[in-house]
Amino acid sequence: MDFSNLSGVTVFVSGHSLVEGTDWTAATDNDTTAASLASAVDALSEVSATATGAVVTILAATAGVAGNSITL
């Protein structure tokens, strides 16, 4: 997906709403946008997140059943 399609999008992670333009920014390219989103997600206590290029990887802070129950 092109970063420009994410303008105004809300991402839901474990019951938290992360709003583009408020919590993260759809910047000038995919890689920078992914880094911004990963940073916002990583600030949540239930998960950690990293960005590699334009890919955001989200991991549960707690492994097993509890981690598997986190909604995206």
N, CA, C, O and CB atoms as a CASP TS submission, in Angstrom:
PFRMAT TS
TARGET T0000
AUTHOR 0000-0000-0000
METHOD Language model
MODEL 1
PARENT N/A
ATOM      1  N   MET     1       0.845  -1.173   0.000  1.00  0.00           N
ATOM      2  CA  MET     1       0.000   0.000   0.000  1.00  0.00           C
ATOM      3  C   MET     1       0.888   1.233   0.000  1.00  0.00           C
ATOM      4  O   MET     1       1.915   1.269   0.678  1.00  0.00           O
ATOM      5  CB  MET     1      -0.960   0.000   1.214  1.00  0.00           C
ATOM      6  N   ASP     2       0.502   2.206  -0.737  1.00  0.00           N
ATOM      7  CA  ASP     2       1.234   3.453  -0.800  1.00  0.00           C
ATOM      8  C   ASP     2       0.925   4.303   0.423  1.00  0.00           C
ATOM      9  O   ASP     2      -0.228   4.388   0.846  1.00  0.00           O
ATOM     10  CB  ASP     2       0.896   4.213  -2.084  1.00  0.00           C
ATOM     11  N   PHE     3       1.942   4.926   0.989  1.00  0.00           N
ATOM     12  CA  PHE     3       1.784   5.734   2.197  1.00  0.00           C
ATOM     13  C   PHE     3       0.692   6.792   2.066  1.00  0.00           C
ATOM     14  O   PHE     3       0.034   7.119   3.053  1.00  0.00           O
ATOM     15  CB  PHE     3       3.090   6.400   2.538  1.00  0.00           C
ATOM     16  N   SER     4       0.493   7.326   0.879  1.00  0.00           N
ATOM     17  CA  SER     4      -0.491   8.399   0.704  1.00  0.00           C
ATOM     18  C   SER     4      -1.924   7.910   0.922  1.00  0.00           C
ATOM     19  O   SER     4      -2.818   8.718   1.172  1.00  0.00           O
ATOM     20  CB  SER     4      -0.361   9.003  -0.689  1.00  0.00           C
ATOM     21  N   ASN     5      -2.152   6.605   0.832  1.00  0.00           N
ATOM     22  CA  ASN     5      -3.479   6.038   1.095  1.00  0.00           C
ATOM     23  C   ASN     5      -3.782   5.959   2.590  1.00  0.00           C
ATOM     24  O   ASN     5      -4.910   5.644   2.971  1.00  0.00           O
ATOM     25  CB  ASN     5      -3.586   4.650   0.475  1.00  0.00           C
ATOM     26  N   LEU     6      -2.804   6.237   3.433  1.00  0.00           N
ATOM     27  CA  LEU     6      -2.989   6.113   4.878  1.00  0.00           C
ATOM     28  C   LEU     6      -3.357   7.420   5.557  1.00  0.00           C
ATOM     29  O   LEU     6      -3.516   7.452   6.777  1.00  0.00           O
ATOM     30  CB  LEU     6      -1.747   5.573   5.499  1.00  0.00           C
ATOM     31  N   SER     7      -3.493   8.477   4.811  1.00  0.00           N
ATOM     32  CA  SER     7      -3.861   9.773   5.380  1.00  0.00           C
ATOM     33  C   SER     7      -5.216   9.675   6.077  1.00  0.00           C
ATOM     34  O   SER     7      -6.212   9.297   5.460  1.00  0.00           O
ATOM     35  CB  SER     7      -3.896  10.863   4.282  1.00  0.00           C
ATOM     36  N   GLY     8      -5.248  10.019   7.368  1.00  0.00           N
ATOM     37  CA  GLY     8      -6.485  10.003   8.140  1.00  0.00           C
ATOM     38  C   GLY     8      -6.923   8.643   8.646  1.00  0.00           C
ATOM     39  O   GLY     8      -7.990   8.524   9.247  1.00  0.00           O
ATOM     40  N   VAL     9      -6.119   7.613   8.414  1.00  0.00           N
ATOM     41  CA  VAL     9      -6.469   6.254   8.815  1.00  0.00           C
ATOM     42  C   VAL     9      -6.287   6.073  10.320  1.00  0.00           C
ATOM     43  O   VAL     9      -5.366   6.632  10.915  1.00  0.00           O
ATOM     44  CB  VAL     9      -5.618   5.231   8.049  1.00  0.00           C
ATOM     45  N   THR    10      -7.172   5.287  10.925  1.00  0.00           N
ATOM     46  CA  THR    10      -7.032   4.896  12.321  1.00  0.00           C
ATOM     47  C   THR    10      -6.645   3.429  12.360  1.00  0.00           C
ATOM     48  O   THR    10      -7.288   2.596  11.722  1.00  0.00           O
ATOM     49  CB  THR    10      -8.345   5.156  13.123  1.00  0.00           C
ATOM     50  N   VAL    11      -5.592   3.108  13.111  1.00  0.00           N
ATOM     51  CA  VAL    11      -5.133   1.740  13.294  1.00  0.00           C
ATOM     52  C   VAL    11      -5.499   1.333  14.716  1.00  0.00           C
ATOM     53  O   VAL    11      -5.265   2.083  15.664  1.00  0.00           O
ATOM     54  CB  VAL    11      -3.584   1.603  13.031  1.00  0.00           C
ATOM     55  N   PHE    12      -6.074   0.145  14.858  1.00  0.00           N
ATOM     56  CA  PHE    12      -6.474  -0.350  16.168  1.00  0.00           C
ATOM     57  C   PHE    12      -5.541  -1.478  16.590  1.00  0.00           C
ATOM     58  O   PHE    12      -5.376  -2.461  15.868  1.00  0.00           O
ATOM     59  CB  PHE    12      -7.946  -0.832  16.153  1.00  0.00           C
ATOM     60  N   VAL    13      -4.931  -1.329  17.763  1.00  0.00           N
ATOM     61  CA  VAL    13      -4.031  -2.344  18.310  1.00  0.00           C
ATOM     62  C   VAL    13      -4.404  -2.551  19.768  1.00  0.00           C
ATOM     63  O   VAL    13      -4.291  -1.637  20.584  1.00  0.00           O
ATOM     64  CB  VAL    13      -2.523  -1.925  18.163  1.00  0.00           C
ATOM     65  N   SER    14      -4.847  -3.754  20.088  1.00  0.00           N
ATOM     66  CA  SER    14      -5.165  -4.140  21.465  1.00  0.00           C
ATOM     67  C   SER    14      -6.085  -3.131  22.158  1.00  0.00           C
ATOM     68  O   SER    14      -5.859  -2.760  23.310  1.00  0.00           O
ATOM     69  CB  SER    14      -3.882  -4.295  22.266  1.00  0.00           C
ATOM     70  N   GLY    15      -7.108  -2.700  21.454  1.00  0.00           N
ATOM     71  CA  GLY    15      -8.080  -1.780  22.026  1.00  0.00           C
ATOM     72  C   GLY    15      -7.683  -0.316  21.994  1.00  0.00           C
ATOM     73  O   GLY    15      -8.447   0.538  22.444  1.00  0.00           O
ATOM     74  N   HIS    16      -6.520  -0.010  21.480  1.00  0.00           N
ATOM     75  CA  HIS    16      -6.058   1.376  21.362  1.00  0.00           C
ATOM     76  C   HIS    16      -6.275   1.872  19.941  1.00  0.00           C
ATOM     77  O   HIS    16      -6.037   1.140  18.979  1.00  0.00           O
ATOM     78  CB  HIS    16      -4.563   1.497  21.756  1.00  0.00           C
ATOM     79  N   SER    17      -6.723   3.106  19.809  1.00  0.00           N
ATOM     80  CA  SER    17      -6.886   3.745  18.506  1.00  0.00           C
ATOM     81  C   SER    17      -5.690   4.649  18.249  1.00  0.00           C
ATOM     82  O   SER    17      -5.413   5.557  19.034  1.00  0.00           O
ATOM     83  CB  SER    17      -8.218   4.552  18.435  1.00  0.00           C
ATOM     84  N   LEU    18      -4.983   4.403  17.157  1.00  0.00           N
ATOM     85  CA  LEU    18      -3.843   5.228  16.767  1.00  0.00           C
ATOM     86  C   LEU    18      -4.229   5.957  15.490  1.00  0.00           C
ATOM     87  O   LEU    18      -4.361   5.341  14.432  1.00  0.00           O
ATOM     88  CB  LEU    18      -2.537   4.366  16.568  1.00  0.00           C
ATOM     89  N   VAL    19      -4.409   7.260  15.588  1.00  0.00           N
ATOM     90  CA  VAL    19      -4.929   8.064  14.494  1.00  0.00           C
ATOM     91  C   VAL    19      -3.787   8.731  13.734  1.00  0.00           C
ATOM     92  O   VAL    19      -2.935   9.397  14.321  1.00  0.00           O
ATOM     93  CB  VAL    19      -5.911   9.119  15.021  1.00  0.00           C
ATOM     94  N   GLU    20      -3.788   8.536  12.418  1.00  0.00           N
ATOM     95  CA  GLU    20      -2.785   9.191  11.580  1.00  0.00           C
ATOM     96  C   GLU    20      -2.999  10.703  11.669  1.00  0.00           C
ATOM     97  O   GLU    20      -4.127  11.191  11.600  1.00  0.00           O
ATOM     98  CB  GLU    20      -2.873   8.693  10.091  1.00  0.00           C
ATOM     99  N   GLY    21      -1.919  11.413  11.820  1.00  0.00           N
ATOM    100  CA  GLY    21      -1.965  12.861  11.960  1.00  0.00           C
ATOM    101  C   GLY    21      -1.969  13.307  13.411  1.00  0.00           C
ATOM    102  O   GLY    21      -1.671  14.463  13.711  1.00  0.00           O
ATOM    103  N   THR    22      -2.307  12.388  14.318  1.00  0.00           N
ATOM    104  CA  THR    22      -2.301  12.671  15.756  1.00  0.00           C
ATOM    105  C   THR    22      -1.262  11.815  16.464  1.00  0.00           C
ATOM    106  O   THR    22      -0.406  12.330  17.184  1.00  0.00           O
ATOM    107  CB  THR    22      -3.694  12.427  16.365  1.00  0.00           C
ATOM    108  N   ASP    23      -1.344  10.491  16.251  1.00  0.00           N
ATOM    109  CA  ASP    23      -0.446   9.549  16.938  1.00  0.00           C
ATOM    110  C   ASP    23       0.727   9.106  16.069  1.00  0.00           C
ATOM    111  O   ASP    23       1.770   8.708  16.588  1.00  0.00           O
ATOM    112  CB  ASP    23      -1.225   8.329  17.386  1.00  0.00           C
ATOM    113  N   TRP    24       0.564   9.170  14.780  1.00  0.00           N
ATOM    114  CA  TRP    24       1.615   8.799  13.835  1.00  0.00           C
ATOM    115  C   TRP    24       1.374   9.580  12.545  1.00  0.00           C
ATOM    116  O   TRP    24       0.317  10.187  12.373  1.00  0.00           O
ATOM    117  CB  TRP    24       1.633   7.243  13.570  1.00  0.00           C
ATOM    118  N   THR    25       2.352   9.564  11.640  1.00  0.00           N
ATOM    119  CA  THR    25       2.266  10.396  10.446  1.00  0.00           C
ATOM    120  C   THR    25       2.504   9.585   9.170  1.00  0.00           C
ATOM    121  O   THR    25       3.480   8.844   9.059  1.00  0.00           O
ATOM    122  CB  THR    25       3.273  11.537  10.532  1.00  0.00           C
ATOM    123  N   ALA    26       1.597   9.741   8.219  1.00  0.00           N
ATOM    124  CA  ALA    26       1.826   9.220   6.871  1.00  0.00           C
ATOM    125  C   ALA    26       2.731  10.251   6.199  1.00  0.00           C
ATOM    126  O   ALA    26       2.259  11.259   5.674  1.00  0.00           O
ATOM    127  CB  ALA    26       0.453   8.988   6.055  1.00  0.00           C
ATOM    128  N   ALA    27       4.008   9.990   6.222  1.00  0.00           N
ATOM    129  CA  ALA    27       5.027  10.971   5.834  1.00  0.00           C
ATOM    130  C   ALA    27       5.166  11.079   4.323  1.00  0.00           C
ATOM    131  O   ALA    27       4.173  11.040   3.597  1.00  0.00           O
ATOM    132  CB  ALA    27       6.368  10.605   6.445  1.00  0.00           C
ATOM    133  N   THR    28       6.378  11.212   3.860  1.00  0.00           N
ATOM    134  CA  THR    28       6.638  11.441   2.441  1.00  0.00           C
ATOM    135  C   THR    28       7.021  10.186   1.670  1.00  0.00           C
ATOM    136  O   THR    28       7.217  10.239   0.456  1.00  0.00           O
ATOM    137  CB  THR    28       7.719  12.450   2.294  1.00  0.00           C
ATOM    138  N   ASP    29       7.131   9.049   2.372  1.00  0.00           N
ATOM    139  CA  ASP    29       7.445   7.784   1.705  1.00  0.00           C
ATOM    140  C   ASP    29       7.029   6.621   2.597  1.00  0.00           C
ATOM    141  O   ASP    29       6.731   6.813   3.776  1.00  0.00           O
ATOM    142  CB  ASP    29       8.959   7.697   1.364  1.00  0.00           C
ATOM    143  N   ASN    30       7.009   5.426   2.041  1.00  0.00           N
ATOM    144  CA  ASN    30       6.556   4.248   2.780  1.00  0.00           C
ATOM    145  C   ASN    30       7.434   3.915   3.984  1.00  0.00           C
ATOM    146  O   ASN    30       6.916   3.580   5.049  1.00  0.00           O
ATOM    147  CB  ASN    30       6.507   3.061   1.858  1.00  0.00           C
ATOM    148  N   ASP    31       8.752   4.003   3.833  1.00  0.00           N
ATOM    149  CA  ASP    31       9.658   3.637   4.924  1.00  0.00           C
ATOM    150  C   ASP    31       9.504   4.564   6.125  1.00  0.00           C
ATOM    151  O   ASP    31       9.461   4.095   7.262  1.00  0.00           O
ATOM    152  CB  ASP    31      11.101   3.659   4.437  1.00  0.00           C
ATOM    153  N   THR    32       9.422   5.856   5.890  1.00  0.00           N
ATOM    154  CA  THR    32       9.271   6.828   6.967  1.00  0.00           C
ATOM    155  C   THR    32       7.912   6.684   7.638  1.00  0.00           C
ATOM    156  O   THR    32       7.798   6.820   8.856  1.00  0.00           O
ATOM    157  CB  THR    32       9.449   8.253   6.432  1.00  0.00           C
ATOM    158  N   THR    33       6.894   6.412   6.853  1.00  0.00           N
ATOM    159  CA  THR    33       5.550   6.193   7.398  1.00  0.00           C
ATOM    160  C   THR    33       5.539   4.958   8.284  1.00  0.00           C
ATOM    161  O   THR    33       4.964   4.985   9.372  1.00  0.00           O
ATOM    162  CB  THR    33       4.514   6.047   6.265  1.00  0.00           C
ATOM    163  N   ALA    34       6.165   3.878   7.835  1.00  0.00           N
ATOM    164  CA  ALA    34       6.228   2.650   8.631  1.00  0.00           C
ATOM    165  C   ALA    34       6.960   2.895   9.943  1.00  0.00           C
ATOM    166  O   ALA    34       6.536   2.395  10.985  1.00  0.00           O
ATOM    167  CB  ALA    34       6.921   1.528   7.841  1.00  0.00           C
ATOM    168  N   ALA    35       8.043   3.652   9.913  1.00  0.00           N
ATOM    169  CA  ALA    35       8.788   3.960  11.137  1.00  0.00           C
ATOM    170  C   ALA    35       7.938   4.763  12.110  1.00  0.00           C
ATOM    171  O   ALA    35       7.997   4.531  13.318  1.00  0.00           O
ATOM    172  CB  ALA    35      10.068   4.730  10.805  1.00  0.00           C
ATOM    173  N   SER    36       7.149   5.701  11.603  1.00  0.00           N
ATOM    174  CA  SER    36       6.275   6.500  12.449  1.00  0.00           C
ATOM    175  C   SER    36       5.189   5.634  13.094  1.00  0.00           C
ATOM    176  O   SER    36       4.924   5.758  14.290  1.00  0.00           O
ATOM    177  CB  SER    36       5.637   7.630  11.633  1.00  0.00           C
ATOM    178  N   LEU    37       4.568   4.768  12.312  1.00  0.00           N
ATOM    179  CA  LEU    37       3.538   3.879  12.839  1.00  0.00           C
ATOM    180  C   LEU    37       4.129   2.907  13.853  1.00  0.00           C
ATOM    181  O   LEU    37       3.532   2.672  14.904  1.00  0.00           O
ATOM    182  CB  LEU    37       2.862   3.108  11.700  1.00  0.00           C
ATOM    183  N   ALA    38       5.291   2.343  13.552  1.00  0.00           N
ATOM    184  CA  ALA    38       5.943   1.410  14.482  1.00  0.00           C
ATOM    185  C   ALA    38       6.259   2.091  15.806  1.00  0.00           C
ATOM    186  O   ALA    38       6.105   1.483  16.865  1.00  0.00           O
ATOM    187  CB  ALA    38       7.232   0.842  13.863  1.00  0.00           C
ATOM    188  N   SER    39       6.687   3.313  15.762  1.00  0.00           N
ATOM    189  CA  SER    39       6.989   4.056  16.987  1.00  0.00           C
ATOM    190  C   SER    39       5.735   4.243  17.834  1.00  0.00           C
ATOM    191  O   SER    39       5.786   4.095  19.055  1.00  0.00           O
ATOM    192  CB  SER    39       7.605   5.420  16.650  1.00  0.00           C
ATOM    193  N   ALA    40       4.618   4.565  17.201  1.00  0.00           N
ATOM    194  CA  ALA    40       3.351   4.742  17.927  1.00  0.00           C
ATOM    195  C   ALA    40       2.884   3.431  18.539  1.00  0.00           C
ATOM    196  O   ALA    40       2.433   3.404  19.684  1.00  0.00           O
ATOM    197  CB  ALA    40       2.265   5.298  16.993  1.00  0.00           C
ATOM    198  N   VAL    41       2.989   2.352  17.789  1.00  0.00           N
ATOM    199  CA  VAL    41       2.582   1.037  18.293  1.00  0.00           C
ATOM    200  C   VAL    41       3.512   0.596  19.415  1.00  0.00           C
ATOM    201  O   VAL    41       3.057   0.039  20.414  1.00  0.00           O
ATOM    202  CB  VAL    41       2.578  -0.011  17.156  1.00  0.00           C
ATOM    203  N   ASP    42       4.804   0.837  19.260  1.00  0.00           N
ATOM    204  CA  ASP    42       5.790   0.426  20.259  1.00  0.00           C
ATOM    205  C   ASP    42       5.576   1.124  21.604  1.00  0.00           C
ATOM    206  O   ASP    42       6.014   0.611  22.634  1.00  0.00           O
ATOM    207  CB  ASP    42       7.195   0.714  19.749  1.00  0.00           C
ATOM    208  N   ALA    43       4.926   2.255  21.614  1.00  0.00           N
ATOM    209  CA  ALA    43       4.659   2.978  22.859  1.00  0.00           C
ATOM    210  C   ALA    43       3.569   2.309  23.698  1.00  0.00           C
ATOM    211  O   ALA    43       3.393   2.659  24.865  1.00  0.00           O
ATOM    212  CB  ALA    43       4.259   4.410  22.548  1.00  0.00           C
ATOM    213  N   LEU    44       2.840   1.361  23.129  1.00  0.00           N
ATOM    214  CA  LEU    44       1.799   0.642  23.862  1.00  0.00           C
ATOM    215  C   LEU    44       2.434  -0.435  24.727  1.00  0.00           C
ATOM    216  O   LEU    44       3.411  -1.060  24.315  1.00  0.00           O
ATOM    217  CB  LEU    44       0.765   0.021  22.892  1.00  0.00           C
ATOM    218  N   SER    45       1.900  -0.657  25.905  1.00  0.00           N
ATOM    219  CA  SER    45       2.507  -1.615  26.828  1.00  0.00           C
ATOM    220  C   SER    45       2.274  -3.072  26.442  1.00  0.00           C
ATOM    221  O   SER    45       3.054  -3.940  26.834  1.00  0.00           O
ATOM    222  CB  SER    45       1.979  -1.382  28.206  1.00  0.00           C
ATOM    223  N   GLU    46       1.228  -3.356  25.691  1.00  0.00           N
ATOM    224  CA  GLU    46       0.894  -4.743  25.360  1.00  0.00           C
ATOM    225  C   GLU    46       1.725  -5.338  24.233  1.00  0.00           C
ATOM    226  O   GLU    46       1.745  -6.555  24.051  1.00  0.00           O
ATOM    227  CB  GLU    46      -0.540  -4.829  24.993  1.00  0.00           C
ATOM    228  N   VAL    47       2.403  -4.494  23.485  1.00  0.00           N
ATOM    229  CA  VAL    47       3.129  -4.944  22.300  1.00  0.00           C
ATOM    230  C   VAL    47       4.444  -4.188  22.142  1.00  0.00           C
ATOM    231  O   VAL    47       4.695  -3.187  22.812  1.00  0.00           O
ATOM    232  CB  VAL    47       2.267  -4.768  21.049  1.00  0.00           C
ATOM    233  N   SER    48       5.267  -4.694  21.244  1.00  0.00           N
ATOM    234  CA  SER    48       6.437  -3.945  20.782  1.00  0.00           C
ATOM    235  C   SER    48       6.367  -3.948  19.261  1.00  0.00           C
ATOM    236  O   SER    48       5.761  -4.837  18.664  1.00  0.00           O
ATOM    237  CB  SER    48       7.804  -4.573  21.314  1.00  0.00           C
ATOM    238  N   ALA    49       6.980  -2.964  18.645  1.00  0.00           N
ATOM    239  CA  ALA    49       6.927  -2.875  17.181  1.00  0.00           C
ATOM    240  C   ALA    49       8.231  -2.316  16.642  1.00  0.00           C
ATOM    241  O   ALA    49       8.893  -1.498  17.280  1.00  0.00           O
ATOM    242  CB  ALA    49       5.743  -1.997  16.727  1.00  0.00           C
ATOM    243  N   THR    50       8.582  -2.780  15.449  1.00  0.00           N
ATOM    244  CA  THR    50       9.748  -2.276  14.734  1.00  0.00           C
ATOM    245  C   THR    50       9.368  -2.102  13.266  1.00  0.00           C
ATOM    246  O   THR    50       8.409  -2.702  12.782  1.00  0.00           O
ATOM    247  CB  THR    50      10.974  -3.239  14.891  1.00  0.00           C
ATOM    248  N   ALA    51      10.122  -1.288  12.584  1.00  0.00           N
ATOM    249  CA  ALA    51       9.935  -1.118  11.144  1.00  0.00           C
ATOM    250  C   ALA    51      11.238  -1.443  10.440  1.00  0.00           C
ATOM    251  O   ALA    51      12.307  -0.976  10.832  1.00  0.00           O
ATOM    252  CB  ALA    51       9.467   0.322  10.801  1.00  0.00           C
ATOM    253  N   THR    52      11.135  -2.244   9.405  1.00  0.00           N
ATOM    254  CA  THR    52      12.255  -2.537   8.524  1.00  0.00           C
ATOM    255  C   THR    52      11.791  -2.193   7.121  1.00  0.00           C
ATOM    256  O   THR    52      10.959  -2.884   6.534  1.00  0.00           O
ATOM    257  CB  THR    52      12.725  -4.044   8.636  1.00  0.00           C
ATOM    258  N   GLY    53      12.341  -1.122   6.602  1.00  0.00           N
ATOM    259  CA  GLY    53      11.834  -0.636   5.322  1.00  0.00           C
ATOM    260  C   GLY    53      10.394  -0.216   5.502  1.00  0.00           C
ATOM    261  O   GLY    53      10.082   0.562   6.404  1.00  0.00           O
ATOM    262  N   ALA    54       9.518  -0.714   4.665  1.00  0.00           N
ATOM    263  CA  ALA    54       8.104  -0.347   4.722  1.00  0.00           C
ATOM    264  C   ALA    54       7.263  -1.373   5.481  1.00  0.00           C
ATOM    265  O   ALA    54       6.034  -1.333   5.425  1.00  0.00           O
ATOM    266  CB  ALA    54       7.559  -0.180   3.318  1.00  0.00           C
ATOM    267  N   VAL    55       7.923  -2.292   6.189  1.00  0.00           N
ATOM    268  CA  VAL    55       7.225  -3.360   6.906  1.00  0.00           C
ATOM    269  C   VAL    55       7.258  -3.092   8.403  1.00  0.00           C
ATOM    270  O   VAL    55       8.323  -2.865   8.978  1.00  0.00           O
ATOM    271  CB  VAL    55       7.853  -4.734   6.592  1.00  0.00           C
ATOM    272  N   VAL    56       6.076  -3.121   9.036  1.00  0.00           N
ATOM    273  CA  VAL    56       5.966  -2.973  10.487  1.00  0.00           C
ATOM    274  C   VAL    56       5.728  -4.358  11.073  1.00  0.00           C
ATOM    275  O   VAL    56       4.808  -5.066  10.665  1.00  0.00           O
ATOM    276  CB  VAL    56       4.811  -1.978  10.885  1.00  0.00           C
ATOM    277  N   THR    57       6.567  -4.738  12.038  1.00  0.00           N
ATOM    278  CA  THR    57       6.421  -6.012  12.734  1.00  0.00           C
ATOM    279  C   THR    57       5.978  -5.726  14.156  1.00  0.00           C
ATOM    280  O   THR    57       6.604  -4.937  14.864  1.00  0.00           O
ATOM    281  CB  THR    57       7.749  -6.832  12.713  1.00  0.00           C
ATOM    282  N   ILE    58       4.886  -6.378  14.575  1.00  0.00           N
ATOM    283  CA  ILE    58       4.330  -6.183  15.911  1.00  0.00           C
ATOM    284  C   ILE    58       4.408  -7.506  16.664  1.00  0.00           C
ATOM    285  O   ILE    58       3.987  -8.546  16.158  1.00  0.00           O
ATOM    286  CB  ILE    58       2.858  -5.662  15.844  1.00  0.00           C
ATOM    287  N   LEU    59       4.952  -7.455  17.882  1.00  0.00           N
ATOM    288  CA  LEU    59       5.063  -8.636  18.727  1.00  0.00           C
ATOM    289  C   LEU    59       4.353  -8.379  20.047  1.00  0.00           C
ATOM    290  O   LEU    59       4.430  -7.281  20.599  1.00  0.00           O
ATOM    291  CB  LEU    59       6.545  -9.011  18.964  1.00  0.00           C
ATOM    292  N   ALA    60       3.663  -9.391  20.550  1.00  0.00           N
ATOM    293  CA  ALA    60       3.007  -9.288  21.847  1.00  0.00           C
ATOM    294  C   ALA    60       4.058  -9.234  22.943  1.00  0.00           C
ATOM    295  O   ALA    60       5.092  -9.895  22.847  1.00  0.00           O
ATOM    296  CB  ALA    60       2.043 -10.473  22.075  1.00  0.00           C
ATOM    297  N   ALA    61       3.801  -8.451  23.983  1.00  0.00           N
ATOM    298  CA  ALA    61       4.720  -8.373  25.120  1.00  0.00           C
ATOM    299  C   ALA    61       4.668  -9.648  25.935  1.00  0.00           C
ATOM    300  O   ALA    61       5.651 -10.012  26.581  1.00  0.00           O
ATOM    301  CB  ALA    61       4.387  -7.168  26.006  1.00  0.00           C
ATOM    302  N   THR    62       3.530 -10.336  25.913  1.00  0.00           N
ATOM    303  CA  THR    62       3.355 -11.591  26.638  1.00  0.00           C
ATOM    304  C   THR    62       3.125 -12.704  25.635  1.00  0.00           C
ATOM    305  O   THR    62       2.215 -12.628  24.810  1.00  0.00           O
ATOM    306  CB  THR    62       2.178 -11.503  27.646  1.00  0.00           C
ATOM    307  N   ALA    63       3.937 -13.724  25.706  1.00  0.00           N
ATOM    308  CA  ALA    63       3.807 -14.854  24.780  1.00  0.00           C
ATOM    309  C   ALA    63       2.653 -15.762  25.189  1.00  0.00           C
ATOM    310  O   ALA    63       2.165 -15.691  26.316  1.00  0.00           O
ATOM    311  CB  ALA    63       5.115 -15.659  24.723  1.00  0.00           C
ATOM    312  N   GLY    64       2.225 -16.613  24.264  1.00  0.00           N
ATOM    313  CA  GLY    64       1.201 -17.606  24.566  1.00  0.00           C
ATOM    314  C   GLY    64      -0.203 -17.104  24.336  1.00  0.00           C
ATOM    315  O   GLY    64      -0.443 -16.228  23.505  1.00  0.00           O
ATOM    316  N   VAL    65      -1.128 -17.675  25.089  1.00  0.00           N
ATOM    317  CA  VAL    65      -2.559 -17.385  24.914  1.00  0.00           C
ATOM    318  C   VAL    65      -2.841 -15.894  25.086  1.00  0.00           C
ATOM    319  O   VAL    65      -3.589 -15.314  24.299  1.00  0.00           O
ATOM    320  CB  VAL    65      -3.400 -18.197  25.917  1.00  0.00           C
ATOM    321  N   ALA    66      -2.255 -15.273  26.097  1.00  0.00           N
ATOM    322  CA  ALA    66      -2.488 -13.832  26.344  1.00  0.00           C
ATOM    323  C   ALA    66      -2.035 -13.002  25.148  1.00  0.00           C
ATOM    324  O   ALA    66      -2.750 -12.099  24.712  1.00  0.00           O
ATOM    325  CB  ALA    66      -1.742 -13.364  27.625  1.00  0.00           C
ATOM    326  N   GLY    67      -0.874 -13.296  24.626  1.00  0.00           N
ATOM    327  CA  GLY    67      -0.371 -12.570  23.463  1.00  0.00           C
ATOM    328  C   GLY    67      -1.179 -12.852  22.218  1.00  0.00           C
ATOM    329  O   GLY    67      -1.375 -11.963  21.389  1.00  0.00           O
ATOM    330  N   ASN    68      -1.644 -14.063  22.078  1.00  0.00           N
ATOM    331  CA  ASN    68      -2.442 -14.431  20.902  1.00  0.00           C
ATOM    332  C   ASN    68      -3.813 -13.762  20.891  1.00  0.00           C
ATOM    333  O   ASN    68      -4.457 -13.681  19.846  1.00  0.00           O
ATOM    334  CB  ASN    68      -2.616 -15.937  20.845  1.00  0.00           C
ATOM    335  N   SER    69      -4.255 -13.286  22.040  1.00  0.00           N
ATOM    336  CA  SER    69      -5.590 -12.680  22.121  1.00  0.00           C
ATOM    337  C   SER    69      -5.594 -11.192  21.767  1.00  0.00           C
ATOM    338  O   SER    69      -6.658 -10.574  21.730  1.00  0.00           O
ATOM    339  CB  SER    69      -6.152 -12.864  23.514  1.00  0.00           C
ATOM    340  N   ILE    70      -4.425 -10.608  21.508  1.00  0.00           N
ATOM    341  CA  ILE    70      -4.335  -9.191  21.157  1.00  0.00           C
ATOM    342  C   ILE    70      -4.927  -8.981  19.766  1.00  0.00           C
ATOM    343  O   ILE    70      -4.591  -9.685  18.814  1.00  0.00           O
ATOM    344  CB  ILE    70      -2.859  -8.694  21.209  1.00  0.00           C
ATOM    345  N   THR    71      -5.807  -8.005  19.676  1.00  0.00           N
ATOM    346  CA  THR    71      -6.458  -7.728  18.395  1.00  0.00           C
ATOM    347  C   THR    71      -5.721  -6.647  17.626  1.00  0.00           C
ATOM    348  O   THR    71      -5.139  -5.731  18.207  1.00  0.00           O
ATOM    349  CB  THR    71      -7.909  -7.313  18.613  1.00  0.00           C
ATOM    350  N   LEU    72      -5.759  -6.774  16.314  1.00  0.00           N
ATOM    351  CA  LEU    72      -5.174  -5.775  15.419  1.00  0.00           C
ATOM    352  C   LEU    72      -6.254  -5.296  14.478  1.00  0.00           C
ATOM    353  O   LEU    72      -5.997  -4.446  13.625  1.00  0.00           O
ATOM    354  CB  LEU    72      -3.960  -6.351  14.626  1.00  0.00           C
TER
END
